Amino acid sequence: MDFFAGLLGGLSSSMPIGPINLMLLDMASRRSVAAPAFVLGVCLADGLLASLTLWGSLYILLEPNVALILGLICASLMFIYGVMSWQAKPAANTPQAPTVMVSTAMLGFGLCILNPLFAVFWLSYIVSYKEVFAVSSIGISGFVSGLVIGDLIWFSVIAFIAIRYISQRNPHVLNRLRRATSIGILLFSAYLFSVVLRHAFEV
């Protein structure tokens, strides 16, 4: 049961269209070999957040001042990637150095672990799961395993769509898609900046 709860949670956390899905769509449509590293980073962060919630240690990330700092860093990462994506050339199948793979994995990890919304999601999801099934504890290994598989299923669908149906398009179409995803990422960045600033004045 814990495995399937994690599987549903992984799918639920990764399905909403946000900066992570847009970035993966951008990478996969250009057939960037760094895309799997990006997904790996996201999955590790998602699993860590869920584990912290189950251990009862998530309050550290949700403490107001900490959450504001993390949100500010996350919004900055989104902004930087959005600008870089807008300016990047739509080259495909270019070899990536190991340092690029590592930095891309760190980007995926950072965007997930630093975004307070993910922490709030896992806290709400796990509390709701415990209440619905009247359980006091959840098996961390089964839950996190299901979560990672749920993440991988959804991100594989996004990558498949991007590679199978988008990457074959005319370069001008790909360029417009890249610009559109860049704008979307920048808008998410602006939204998170606004949330952080609003709460900063409330604290």
C-alpha atoms as an extended CHARMM CRD file, in Angstrom:
* protein
*
       203  EXT
         1         1  MET       CA              0.0000000000        0.0000000000        0.0000000000  PROA      1               0.0000000000
         2         2  ASP       CA              2.8120000000        2.4220000000        0.8380000000  PROA      2               0.0000000000
         3         3  PHE       CA              4.4220000000        1.7650000000       -2.5560000000  PROA      3               0.0000000000
         4         4  PHE       CA              1.2320000000        2.6380000000       -4.4270000000  PROA      4               0.0000000000
         5         5  ALA       CA              0.7170000000        5.7140000000       -2.2520000000  PROA      5               0.0000000000
         6         6  GLY       CA              4.2020000000        6.8410000000       -3.2140000000  PROA      6               0.0000000000
         7         7  LEU       CA              3.5350000000        6.0340000000       -6.8760000000  PROA      7               0.0000000000
         8         8  LEU       CA              0.3880000000        8.1640000000       -6.8730000000  PROA      8               0.0000000000
         9         9  GLY       CA              2.2230000000       10.9340000000       -5.0300000000  PROA      9               0.0000000000
        10        10  GLY       CA              5.0940000000       10.8760000000       -7.5170000000  PROA      10              0.0000000000
        11        11  LEU       CA              2.6970000000       11.1690000000      -10.4390000000  PROA      11              0.0000000000
        12        12  SER       CA              0.7140000000       13.9070000000       -8.6850000000  PROA      12              0.0000000000
        13        13  SER       CA              3.7920000000       15.9540000000       -7.8100000000  PROA      13              0.0000000000
        14        14  SER       CA              5.3080000000       15.8040000000      -11.3020000000  PROA      14              0.0000000000
        15        15  MET       CA              2.2180000000       16.1290000000      -13.5190000000  PROA      15              0.0000000000
        16        16  PRO       CA              1.3380000000       19.8190000000      -13.0220000000  PROA      16              0.0000000000
        17        17  ILE       CA              2.8460000000       21.9170000000      -15.7930000000  PROA      17              0.0000000000
        18        18  GLY       CA              5.5820000000       23.9670000000      -14.1790000000  PROA      18              0.0000000000
        19        19  PRO       CA              9.1970000000       24.9820000000      -14.7520000000  PROA      19              0.0000000000
        20        20  ILE       CA             10.5380000000       21.4300000000      -14.3310000000  PROA      20              0.0000000000
        21        21  ASN       CA              8.2500000000       20.0000000000      -17.0080000000  PROA      21              0.0000000000
        22        22  LEU       CA              8.9770000000       22.9450000000      -19.2940000000  PROA      22              0.0000000000
        23        23  MET       CA             12.7320000000       22.5380000000      -18.8670000000  PROA      23              0.0000000000
        24        24  LEU       CA             12.5370000000       18.8080000000      -19.5780000000  PROA      24              0.0000000000
        25        25  LEU       CA             10.4000000000       19.4920000000      -22.6360000000  PROA      25              0.0000000000
        26        26  ASP       CA             12.9820000000       21.9930000000      -23.8280000000  PROA      26              0.0000000000
        27        27  MET       CA             15.9150000000       19.6030000000      -23.2550000000  PROA      27              0.0000000000
        28        28  ALA       CA             14.2130000000       16.5370000000      -24.7210000000  PROA      28              0.0000000000
        29        29  SER       CA             12.9340000000       18.3700000000      -27.7960000000  PROA      29              0.0000000000
        30        30  ARG       CA             16.5480000000       19.3590000000      -28.5260000000  PROA      30              0.0000000000
        31        31  ARG       CA             17.6120000000       15.7560000000      -27.7240000000  PROA      31              0.0000000000
        32        32  SER       CA             20.0200000000       16.9630000000      -25.0860000000  PROA      32              0.0000000000
        33        33  VAL       CA             21.7850000000       14.0180000000      -23.4680000000  PROA      33              0.0000000000
        34        34  ALA       CA             21.7540000000       16.0140000000      -20.2240000000  PROA      34              0.0000000000
        35        35  ALA       CA             17.9750000000       15.4920000000      -19.8830000000  PROA      35              0.0000000000
        36        36  PRO       CA             18.3210000000       12.1630000000      -17.9580000000  PROA      36              0.0000000000
        37        37  ALA       CA             20.7170000000       13.8540000000      -15.5250000000  PROA      37              0.0000000000
        38        38  PHE       CA             18.1380000000       16.6050000000      -14.9790000000  PROA      38              0.0000000000
        39        39  VAL       CA             15.4230000000       14.0140000000      -14.2590000000  PROA      39              0.0000000000
        40        40  LEU       CA             17.7520000000       12.1450000000      -11.8910000000  PROA      40              0.0000000000
        41        41  GLY       CA             18.3250000000       15.3310000000       -9.8920000000  PROA      41              0.0000000000
        42        42  VAL       CA             14.5820000000       16.0110000000       -9.6490000000  PROA      42              0.0000000000
        43        43  CYS       CA             13.8200000000       12.4470000000       -8.5320000000  PROA      43              0.0000000000
        44        44  LEU       CA             16.5120000000       12.5460000000       -5.8420000000  PROA      44              0.0000000000
        45        45  ALA       CA             15.1770000000       15.8220000000       -4.4790000000  PROA      45              0.0000000000
        46        46  ASP       CA             11.5570000000       14.6510000000       -4.5750000000  PROA      46              0.0000000000
        47        47  GLY       CA             12.4730000000       11.4710000000       -2.7210000000  PROA      47              0.0000000000
        48        48  LEU       CA             14.4660000000       13.4340000000       -0.1520000000  PROA      48              0.0000000000
        49        49  LEU       CA             11.5810000000       15.8310000000        0.5040000000  PROA      49              0.0000000000
        50        50  ALA       CA              9.1650000000       12.9470000000        1.0070000000  PROA      50              0.0000000000
        51        51  SER       CA             11.6580000000       11.2020000000        3.3100000000  PROA      51              0.0000000000
        52        52  LEU       CA             12.0890000000       14.3580000000        5.3950000000  PROA      52              0.0000000000
        53        53  THR       CA              8.3260000000       14.6010000000        5.6960000000  PROA      53              0.0000000000
        54        54  LEU       CA              8.0260000000       10.9910000000        6.8450000000  PROA      54              0.0000000000
        55        55  TRP       CA             10.8350000000       11.5030000000        9.3530000000  PROA      55              0.0000000000
        56        56  GLY       CA              9.1130000000       14.6100000000       10.6700000000  PROA      56              0.0000000000
        57        57  SER       CA             12.0310000000       16.8890000000        9.7780000000  PROA      57              0.0000000000
        58        58  LEU       CA             10.4240000000       18.8820000000        6.9700000000  PROA      58              0.0000000000
        59        59  TYR       CA              9.6090000000       21.7420000000        9.3410000000  PROA      59              0.0000000000
        60        60  ILE       CA             13.2330000000       22.8630000000        8.9170000000  PROA      60              0.0000000000
        61        61  LEU       CA             12.6050000000       23.7400000000        5.2580000000  PROA      61              0.0000000000
        62        62  LEU       CA              9.1820000000       25.2330000000        5.9820000000  PROA      62              0.0000000000
        63        63  GLU       CA             10.4170000000       27.5740000000        8.7260000000  PROA      63              0.0000000000
        64        64  PRO       CA              9.4420000000       31.0190000000        7.3490000000  PROA      64              0.0000000000
        65        65  ASN       CA             12.8920000000       32.5810000000        7.0390000000  PROA      65              0.0000000000
        66        66  VAL       CA             14.4170000000       29.4040000000        5.5940000000  PROA      66              0.0000000000
        67        67  ALA       CA             11.5440000000       28.9920000000        3.1310000000  PROA      67              0.0000000000
        68        68  LEU       CA             11.9700000000       32.5770000000        1.9390000000  PROA      68              0.0000000000
        69        69  ILE       CA             15.6840000000       32.0990000000        1.2780000000  PROA      69              0.0000000000
        70        70  LEU       CA             15.1150000000       28.7870000000       -0.5070000000  PROA      70              0.0000000000
        71        71  GLY       CA             12.3110000000       30.2890000000       -2.5940000000  PROA      71              0.0000000000
        72        72  LEU       CA             14.5110000000       33.2190000000       -3.5860000000  PROA      72              0.0000000000
        73        73  ILE       CA             17.3150000000       30.8940000000       -4.7190000000  PROA      73              0.0000000000
        74        74  CYS       CA             14.8520000000       28.6930000000       -6.6180000000  PROA      74              0.0000000000
        75        75  ALA       CA             13.3050000000       31.6870000000       -8.4010000000  PROA      75              0.0000000000
        76        76  SER       CA             16.8030000000       32.8650000000       -9.3260000000  PROA      76              0.0000000000
        77        77  LEU       CA             17.6500000000       29.4600000000      -10.8250000000  PROA      77              0.0000000000
        78        78  MET       CA             14.4680000000       29.5700000000      -12.9000000000  PROA      78              0.0000000000
        79        79  PHE       CA             15.2740000000       33.0640000000      -14.1000000000  PROA      79              0.0000000000
        80        80  ILE       CA             18.8430000000       32.1550000000      -15.0750000000  PROA      80              0.0000000000
        81        81  TYR       CA             17.7300000000       29.0590000000      -16.9780000000  PROA      81              0.0000000000
        82        82  GLY       CA             14.9320000000       30.9720000000      -18.7100000000  PROA      82              0.0000000000
        83        83  VAL       CA             17.3630000000       33.6270000000      -19.9280000000  PROA      83              0.0000000000
        84        84  MET       CA             19.9350000000       31.0360000000      -21.0160000000  PROA      84              0.0000000000
        85        85  SER       CA             17.2780000000       29.0080000000      -22.8410000000  PROA      85              0.0000000000
        86        86  TRP       CA             16.0300000000       32.1090000000      -24.6440000000  PROA      86              0.0000000000
        87        87  GLN       CA             19.5330000000       32.9220000000      -25.8420000000  PROA      87              0.0000000000
        88        88  ALA       CA             20.6540000000       29.3440000000      -26.6020000000  PROA      88              0.0000000000
        89        89  LYS       CA             21.0730000000       28.0490000000      -30.1150000000  PROA      89              0.0000000000
        90        90  PRO       CA             18.7270000000       25.1490000000      -30.9580000000  PROA      90              0.0000000000
        91        91  ALA       CA             21.5480000000       22.6670000000      -31.5040000000  PROA      91              0.0000000000
        92        92  ALA       CA             20.7200000000       18.9930000000      -31.0770000000  PROA      92              0.0000000000
        93        93  ASN       CA             22.7540000000       15.8660000000      -30.3460000000  PROA      93              0.0000000000
        94        94  THR       CA             25.7550000000       17.8660000000      -29.1180000000  PROA      94              0.0000000000
        95        95  PRO       CA             28.0800000000       15.9600000000      -26.7890000000  PROA      95              0.0000000000
        96        96  GLN       CA             27.9480000000       17.0560000000      -23.1720000000  PROA      96              0.0000000000
        97        97  ALA       CA             30.9640000000       17.1720000000      -20.8790000000  PROA      97              0.0000000000
        98        98  PRO       CA             30.6640000000       15.3910000000      -17.5120000000  PROA      98              0.0000000000
        99        99  THR       CA             30.6650000000       18.7750000000      -15.7610000000  PROA      99              0.0000000000
       100       100  VAL       CA             27.5890000000       19.7790000000      -17.7660000000  PROA      100             0.0000000000
       101       101  MET       CA             25.8210000000       16.5580000000      -16.8010000000  PROA      101             0.0000000000
       102       102  VAL       CA             26.6070000000       17.1580000000      -13.1210000000  PROA      102             0.0000000000
       103       103  SER       CA             25.5100000000       20.7980000000      -13.2380000000  PROA      103             0.0000000000
       104       104  THR       CA             22.2770000000       19.8110000000      -15.0030000000  PROA      104             0.0000000000
       105       105  ALA       CA             21.5530000000       17.1700000000      -12.3540000000  PROA      105             0.0000000000
       106       106  MET       CA             22.2330000000       19.7810000000       -9.6560000000  PROA      106             0.0000000000
       107       107  LEU       CA             19.8470000000       22.1610000000      -11.4290000000  PROA      107             0.0000000000
       108       108  GLY       CA             17.0590000000       19.5670000000      -11.3330000000  PROA      108             0.0000000000
       109       109  PHE       CA             17.8150000000       18.7800000000       -7.6870000000  PROA      109             0.0000000000
       110       110  GLY       CA             17.9200000000       22.4530000000       -6.7340000000  PROA      110             0.0000000000
       111       111  LEU       CA             14.6960000000       23.4190000000       -8.4970000000  PROA      111             0.0000000000
       112       112  CYS       CA             12.8300000000       20.7060000000       -6.6080000000  PROA      112             0.0000000000
       113       113  ILE       CA             14.4370000000       20.8310000000       -3.1660000000  PROA      113             0.0000000000
       114       114  LEU       CA             14.4910000000       24.6420000000       -2.9880000000  PROA      114             0.0000000000
       115       115  ASN       CA             10.8900000000       25.2080000000       -4.0790000000  PROA      115             0.0000000000
       116       116  PRO       CA              8.7400000000       25.5370000000       -0.9290000000  PROA      116             0.0000000000
       117       117  LEU       CA              5.6740000000       24.4460000000       -2.9180000000  PROA      117             0.0000000000
       118       118  PHE       CA              7.0410000000       20.9020000000       -3.2170000000  PROA      118             0.0000000000
       119       119  ALA       CA              7.5900000000       20.7540000000        0.5340000000  PROA      119             0.0000000000
       120       120  VAL       CA              4.0220000000       21.9320000000        1.1490000000  PROA      120             0.0000000000
       121       121  PHE       CA              2.7120000000       19.3570000000       -1.3370000000  PROA      121             0.0000000000
       122       122  TRP       CA              4.4150000000       16.4130000000        0.3720000000  PROA      122             0.0000000000
       123       123  LEU       CA              3.3770000000       17.5500000000        3.8180000000  PROA      123             0.0000000000
       124       124  SER       CA             -0.2690000000       17.8550000000        2.7200000000  PROA      124             0.0000000000
       125       125  TYR       CA             -0.2080000000       14.6110000000        0.7340000000  PROA      125             0.0000000000
       126       126  ILE       CA              1.2960000000       12.4730000000        3.4890000000  PROA      126             0.0000000000
       127       127  VAL       CA             -0.9280000000       13.9260000000        6.2120000000  PROA      127             0.0000000000
       128       128  SER       CA             -4.0060000000       13.3060000000        4.0280000000  PROA      128             0.0000000000
       129       129  TYR       CA             -2.8720000000        9.7460000000        3.2890000000  PROA      129             0.0000000000
       130       130  LYS       CA             -2.4550000000        8.9870000000        6.9940000000  PROA      130             0.0000000000
       131       131  GLU       CA             -5.8900000000       10.4040000000        7.7970000000  PROA      131             0.0000000000
       132       132  VAL       CA             -7.7130000000        8.5840000000        4.9780000000  PROA      132             0.0000000000
       133       133  PHE       CA             -6.2000000000        5.1860000000        5.7790000000  PROA      133             0.0000000000
       134       134  ALA       CA             -5.9500000000        5.7660000000        9.5440000000  PROA      134             0.0000000000
       135       135  VAL       CA             -2.2790000000        4.8540000000        9.7510000000  PROA      135             0.0000000000
       136       136  SER       CA              0.2980000000        6.2880000000       12.1180000000  PROA      136             0.0000000000
       137       137  SER       CA              3.4140000000        5.3770000000       10.1410000000  PROA      137             0.0000000000
       138       138  ILE       CA              4.4100000000        4.8300000000        6.5060000000  PROA      138             0.0000000000
       139       139  GLY       CA              7.1970000000        2.6100000000        5.2270000000  PROA      139             0.0000000000
       140       140  ILE       CA              9.8040000000        5.0170000000        3.8840000000  PROA      140             0.0000000000
       141       141  SER       CA             11.5040000000        2.5850000000        1.4870000000  PROA      141             0.0000000000
       142       142  GLY       CA              8.2780000000        1.4540000000       -0.1840000000  PROA      142             0.0000000000
       143       143  PHE       CA              6.8170000000        4.9520000000       -0.3210000000  PROA      143             0.0000000000
       144       144  VAL       CA              9.9370000000        6.5910000000       -1.7620000000  PROA      144             0.0000000000
       145       145  SER       CA             10.4630000000        3.7520000000       -4.2570000000  PROA      145             0.0000000000
       146       146  GLY       CA              6.9290000000        4.2320000000       -5.5530000000  PROA      146             0.0000000000
       147       147  LEU       CA              7.4360000000        7.9880000000       -5.6440000000  PROA      147             0.0000000000
       148       148  VAL       CA             10.5900000000        7.7530000000       -7.7770000000  PROA      148             0.0000000000
       149       149  ILE       CA              8.9180000000        5.3260000000      -10.1860000000  PROA      149             0.0000000000
       150       150  GLY       CA              5.9220000000        7.6670000000      -10.4390000000  PROA      150             0.0000000000
       151       151  ASP       CA              8.2530000000       10.5600000000      -11.2490000000  PROA      151             0.0000000000
       152       152  LEU       CA             10.0940000000        8.4900000000      -13.8560000000  PROA      152             0.0000000000
       153       153  ILE       CA              6.8640000000        7.3650000000      -15.5270000000  PROA      153             0.0000000000
       154       154  TRP       CA              5.6370000000       10.9220000000      -15.9870000000  PROA      154             0.0000000000
       155       155  PHE       CA              8.9700000000       12.3800000000      -17.0520000000  PROA      155             0.0000000000
       156       156  SER       CA              9.4130000000        9.4990000000      -19.5200000000  PROA      156             0.0000000000
       157       157  VAL       CA              6.0560000000       10.4100000000      -21.0610000000  PROA      157             0.0000000000
       158       158  ILE       CA              7.1490000000       14.0450000000      -21.4090000000  PROA      158             0.0000000000
       159       159  ALA       CA             10.4920000000       13.0250000000      -22.9360000000  PROA      159             0.0000000000
       160       160  PHE       CA              8.8070000000       10.5700000000      -25.3370000000  PROA      160             0.0000000000
       161       161  ILE       CA              6.3730000000       13.2040000000      -26.5720000000  PROA      161             0.0000000000
       162       162  ALA       CA              9.1780000000       15.7260000000      -27.0030000000  PROA      162             0.0000000000
       163       163  ILE       CA             11.4700000000       13.3200000000      -28.8810000000  PROA      163             0.0000000000
       164       164  ARG       CA              8.8220000000       11.5150000000      -30.9220000000  PROA      164             0.0000000000
       165       165  TYR       CA              6.5420000000       14.3640000000      -31.8950000000  PROA      165             0.0000000000
       166       166  ILE       CA              8.4060000000       17.6300000000      -31.3800000000  PROA      166             0.0000000000
       167       167  SER       CA             12.1120000000       17.1480000000      -32.1090000000  PROA      167             0.0000000000
       168       168  GLN       CA             11.3380000000       16.1720000000      -35.7220000000  PROA      168             0.0000000000
       169       169  ARG       CA              9.7390000000       19.5250000000      -36.4390000000  PROA      169             0.0000000000
       170       170  ASN       CA             11.1350000000       22.3040000000      -38.5550000000  PROA      170             0.0000000000
       171       171  PRO       CA             13.9890000000       24.2220000000      -36.8350000000  PROA      171             0.0000000000
       172       172  HSD       CA             11.8430000000       27.3670000000      -36.8510000000  PROA      172             0.0000000000
       173       173  VAL       CA              9.1100000000       25.5000000000      -34.9670000000  PROA      173             0.0000000000
       174       174  LEU       CA             11.6480000000       24.2280000000      -32.4460000000  PROA      174             0.0000000000
       175       175  ASN       CA             13.0150000000       27.7220000000      -32.0120000000  PROA      175             0.0000000000
       176       176  ARG       CA              9.5300000000       29.0900000000      -31.3270000000  PROA      176             0.0000000000
       177       177  LEU       CA              8.9080000000       26.2730000000      -28.8440000000  PROA      177             0.0000000000
       178       178  ARG       CA             12.1690000000       27.0660000000      -27.0740000000  PROA      178             0.0000000000
       179       179  ARG       CA             11.2000000000       30.7260000000      -26.8400000000  PROA      179             0.0000000000
       180       180  ALA       CA              7.7370000000       29.7930000000      -25.5420000000  PROA      180             0.0000000000
       181       181  THR       CA              9.1450000000       27.4990000000      -22.8410000000  PROA      181             0.0000000000
       182       182  SER       CA             11.6370000000       30.2090000000      -21.8950000000  PROA      182             0.0000000000
       183       183  ILE       CA              8.8130000000       32.7000000000      -21.4040000000  PROA      183             0.0000000000
       184       184  GLY       CA              6.8770000000       30.1530000000      -19.3330000000  PROA      184             0.0000000000
       185       185  ILE       CA              9.8830000000       29.5140000000      -17.0890000000  PROA      185             0.0000000000
       186       186  LEU       CA             10.4670000000       33.2440000000      -16.6510000000  PROA      186             0.0000000000
       187       187  LEU       CA              6.8080000000       33.7110000000      -15.6980000000  PROA      187             0.0000000000
       188       188  PHE       CA              7.0960000000       30.9780000000      -13.0550000000  PROA      188             0.0000000000
       189       189  SER       CA             10.2280000000       32.6940000000      -11.8020000000  PROA      189             0.0000000000
       190       190  ALA       CA              8.4280000000       36.0360000000      -11.5700000000  PROA      190             0.0000000000
       191       191  TYR       CA              5.5410000000       34.3850000000       -9.7130000000  PROA      191             0.0000000000
       192       192  LEU       CA              7.8330000000       32.7820000000       -7.1480000000  PROA      192             0.0000000000
       193       193  PHE       CA              9.7160000000       36.0680000000       -6.7210000000  PROA      193             0.0000000000
       194       194  SER       CA              6.3790000000       37.7960000000       -6.0250000000  PROA      194             0.0000000000
       195       195  VAL       CA              5.3970000000       35.1420000000       -3.4670000000  PROA      195             0.0000000000
       196       196  VAL       CA              8.7500000000       35.4260000000       -1.7090000000  PROA      196             0.0000000000
       197       197  LEU       CA              8.6330000000       39.2250000000       -1.6120000000  PROA      197             0.0000000000
       198       198  ARG       CA              5.0530000000       39.2670000000       -0.3610000000  PROA      198             0.0000000000
       199       199  HSD       CA              5.8370000000       36.9010000000        2.4990000000  PROA      199             0.0000000000
       200       200  ALA       CA              9.1000000000       38.6820000000        3.2430000000  PROA      200             0.0000000000
       201       201  PHE       CA              7.1530000000       41.8070000000        4.1810000000  PROA      201             0.0000000000
       202       202  GLU       CA              4.7210000000       39.7500000000        6.2610000000  PROA      202             0.0000000000
       203       203  VAL       CA              7.4250000000       38.0520000000        8.3670000000  PROA      203             0.0000000000
